[in-house]
Amino acid sequence: MKISCHFPLLLLASLLLLGSCTKNIPAEASIFAGNNQETPLGSRQSEPLQLRVTNNKGEPIEDVEVSFQIAIGSGTFDNGTFEARSKTNSHGVAQIYWTLGRENRSQKVRAEVDGLNGPALEFFGQPAYLEDSRDNQLYLLTEMGGQIWMGENLRYQANGSLVNPDFPATIYGRLYTWNTANLVCPADFHLPSLSEWDNLVQSLPYDEGGPARLLKATSGWILSSDGIDALGFKVFAAGDYLTAQGEFRGLSEYGIFWSNEADGTQNAHYKILDYDDENMRGASYSQSNFAACRCVQD
């Protein structure tokens, strides 16, 4: 029986071809970076979500399609959608940027690799909180109009502040004189200017109930005037305190927030959300009165 001398060459060529094919077949995918980032609500994460795809030898594979889908939360990718695709680079890494949704909860993205069986990879994103080093209070952070705002009223106890005894400061925060409000924001945050308040309102999406409905908390307002807290700003009707009259007023009716701008030598400008008004209005009154304080990042 005559054996062809070409047989070993054919076998070698087949093995080389098989090795070349399997080299580009995904065998494993793993999370590479970007998992469990803490991000202000509505803000783009600082680092991309990254996963790495390798073959059965643990070598990276280039040009593999990966699909990403928002699984929990109302966040989006850079293309403004809930789904996006990306290809692996020469290091076998595919990446995408995620803007966190407005829900104050853990959110999730699922990632599936083309040609790879098995469960999807899951990336999680967490809401970011500011920790006030002075008293260890935590404040939810939310992005509004390109700035990072505290999503809760300030609760720091300082001279020149009061608490309405009828409702807890943990929900409604404390009330501050204007001079105190200008001094008490946590490090790297400040009392907002009128233009920063206006920019916040102008950045809001359209809603038939106006800006007030988007900003108000879902409870605590009289006459069925609760909001939907669509953006994580959660305004409660904390009212204020009039020093000259010596009385709290407006609880459950309105929320008043200081700006950092004086109006003459005795008064200062503020913004107000009222139970019967769909817009945020501006006015001024005595700097000695007590109103709520929201802080915005420097």
Order of alpha helices (4+ residues) and beta strands (2+ residues): alpha-beta-beta-beta-beta-beta-beta-beta-beta-beta-beta-beta-beta-beta-beta-alpha-beta-alpha-beta-alpha-alpha-beta-beta-beta-beta-beta-beta
